[in-house]
Amino acid sequence: MMDIGAHILIVDDDERIRTLLQKFLMRNGFMATGARDAAHARVLLAGLSFDLIVLDVMMPGEDGLSLCRGIRTSDATPILLLTAKGESGDRIEGLEAGADDYLPKPFEPKELLLRINAILRRMPAPVEDATVPQVLHLGPVRYDIERGELWQGQDPVRLTATEAALMRIFAHQPAEALSRGELVSLLNRDKVGGDPVQERAVDVQITRLRRKIEMNPKQPRYLQTVRGAGYMLAPD
């Protein structure tokens, strides 16, 4: 199984910051999924496992502190709070809400990376919980994230090494568009298939993968093309 690195959820209502952080973390070996607000984060947390949450405090609607408290009622995933506030009282409030660390804005990306790595080093090795299935449903097809297996009913769907790698990448960032360049970078970092993967080869692999997961590969419902952004997996 390819090692993509820890999976981080970034919760920030500022799309520019959220996108920049996702790209920065992906360049540094992590998987990164973005949530635009607390409600979106709750949906993602209900269906996927994350190794760490980077959470902005100042968001419209439910703020980061409220979301942090809510997560802590049932989830021990480490949380790093981001906020424009730097007073000690605010830091204490964040830690009391259950955060593991606190980083005031503005910050240097390198400091964020150091803090993330420090938190992850303190975490015990994860224990698999067989009672919580990690499955994405694509119509009659389902993808088992933990096992990296694609099934249609009771029948396994055979995947090539590159197809399996693409499914794993997309499954860790559902409903998030990934550019050809980002896909090439992730595939080549893990030396999928030996020779370097090129952008045109990604298009070919996407076409082949669609034949295995789509009812009508020429009009894809689940592995979508996002104009100007790349490709996106949109599970049920």
VEXSEPA-40786 format. One line per 5 residues: number of its first residue (from 1); for each residue x, y, z of C-alpha. Coordinates in steps of 0.2 Angstrom, whole numbers. Last residue first. Layout:
NUM	X/Y/Z ~ ... $
REM end
This chain:
236	-115/47/-14 ~ -97/49/-19 ~ -90/64/-29 ~ -72/61/-34 ~ -65/76/-42 $
231	-53/80/-57 ~ -44/95/-63 ~ -47/113/-59 ~ -51/123/-75 ~ -67/114/-78 $
226	-70/101/-65 ~ -70/83/-73 ~ -80/71/-63 ~ -76/54/-56 ~ -94/50/-49 $
221	-107/55/-62 ~ -96/52/-78 ~ -105/55/-94 ~ -93/46/-106 ~ -90/33/-93 $
216	-109/28/-92 ~ -112/17/-77 ~ -96/23/-69 ~ -84/14/-58 ~ -73/3/-69 $
211	-74/12/-85 ~ -71/28/-76 ~ -54/21/-70 ~ -49/18/-88 ~ -53/36/-93 $
206	-44/43/-77 ~ -29/32/-81 ~ -28/40/-99 ~ -30/58/-92 ~ -16/54/-79 $
201	-5/48/-94 ~ -6/65/-102 ~ 0/73/-86 ~ 15/62/-85 ~ 19/48/-73 $
196	38/45/-70 ~ 43/26/-74 ~ 41/13/-60 ~ 22/10/-59 ~ 19/21/-45 $
191	35/29/-38 ~ 26/36/-22 ~ 31/53/-26 ~ 27/51/-44 ~ 9/48/-40 $
186	7/62/-28 ~ 16/75/-40 ~ 6/69/-55 ~ -10/70/-46 ~ -6/88/-41 $
181	-1/93/-59 ~ -17/85/-66 ~ -27/96/-54 ~ -36/89/-39 ~ -54/95/-36 $
176	-61/91/-19 ~ -78/82/-17 ~ -69/68/-8 ~ -51/71/-3 ~ -45/54/5 $
171	-54/44/-8 ~ -47/54/-22 ~ -29/49/-17 ~ -33/31/-14 ~ -43/29/-30 $
166	-28/36/-39 ~ -16/24/-31 ~ -27/9/-35 ~ -28/15/-54 ~ -9/17/-54 $
161	-7/-1/-47 ~ -20/-8/-59 ~ -37/-11/-51 ~ -47/-27/-51 ~ -65/-25/-46 $
156	-71/-37/-33 ~ -88/-45/-35 ~ -100/-46/-21 ~ -109/-30/-27 ~ -97/-21/-37 $
151	-81/-19/-26 ~ -66/-8/-26 ~ -52/-12/-13 ~ -40/-1/-4 ~ -42/-10/12 $
146	-44/5/23 ~ -54/15/10 ~ -66/1/5 ~ -73/8/-12 ~ -91/4/-16 $
141	-99/2/-33 ~ -118/1/-36 ~ -119/20/-35 ~ -102/26/-30 ~ -102/22/-11 $
136	-87/27/-1 ~ -82/15/13 ~ -73/17/29 ~ -82/5/40 ~ -82/8/59 $
131	-84/-8/69 ~ -67/-14/63 ~ -58/-1/73 ~ -40/0/69 ~ -28/6/82 $
126	-18/21/78 ~ 0/23/84 ~ 0/35/99 ~ 1/53/96 ~ 15/64/102 $
121	24/63/85 ~ 9/69/77 ~ 8/85/88 ~ 26/89/84 ~ 24/86/65 $
116	9/98/65 ~ 19/111/75 ~ 34/110/63 ~ 23/112/48 ~ 13/127/55 $
111	30/135/59 ~ 36/132/41 ~ 20/140/35 ~ 25/156/44 ~ 11/163/54 $
106	-2/178/53 ~ -12/172/63 ~ -10/165/80 ~ -6/146/82 ~ -14/136/96 $
101	-10/118/101 ~ -19/102/107 ~ -37/110/106 ~ -49/103/119 ~ -60/119/122 $
96	-49/123/137 ~ -35/124/125 ~ -44/137/115 ~ -50/147/130 ~ -32/147/136 $
91	-26/154/120 ~ -39/167/120 ~ -34/172/138 ~ -16/173/132 ~ -19/186/119 $
86	-15/182/101 ~ -31/183/91 ~ -30/181/73 ~ -34/162/75 ~ -28/145/70 $
81	-32/130/81 ~ -22/114/80 ~ -34/99/84 ~ -28/81/88 ~ -42/68/84 $
76	-49/62/101 ~ -67/61/95 ~ -84/60/104 ~ -87/75/115 ~ -71/83/108 $
71	-78/86/91 ~ -92/97/99 ~ -79/107/109 ~ -69/110/94 ~ -84/115/84 $
66	-89/128/97 ~ -71/135/97 ~ -70/135/78 ~ -85/146/76 ~ -103/140/71 $
61	-110/153/59 ~ -96/164/52 ~ -78/158/56 ~ -65/165/68 ~ -57/150/76 $
56	-49/142/61 ~ -46/123/63 ~ -31/112/58 ~ -38/95/61 ~ -26/80/63 $
51	-25/61/59 ~ -42/61/50 ~ -54/47/48 ~ -69/49/35 ~ -88/48/35 $
46	-94/58/50 ~ -79/69/50 ~ -83/75/32 ~ -100/80/36 ~ -95/89/52 $
41	-82/99/43 ~ -95/105/31 ~ -106/111/45 ~ -91/119/53 ~ -86/129/38 $
36	-77/128/21 ~ -69/111/24 ~ -53/106/15 ~ -44/89/14 ~ -26/87/15 $
31	-15/72/12 ~ 2/75/18 ~ 20/74/11 ~ 26/92/11 ~ 19/97/-6 $
26	2/91/0 ~ 4/102/16 ~ 7/118/5 ~ -7/114/-7 ~ -20/112/6 $
21	-13/127/16 ~ -15/138/0 ~ -32/131/-4 ~ -39/135/14 ~ -30/152/14 $
16	-39/157/-3 ~ -55/149/2 ~ -57/159/18 ~ -70/149/28 ~ -57/138/36 $
11	-57/120/42 ~ -42/110/36 ~ -43/92/38 ~ -26/82/38 ~ -22/65/32 $
6	-5/59/38 ~ 6/52/24 ~ 3/46/7 ~ 11/29/10 ~ 7/17/-5 $
1	0/0/0 $
REM end
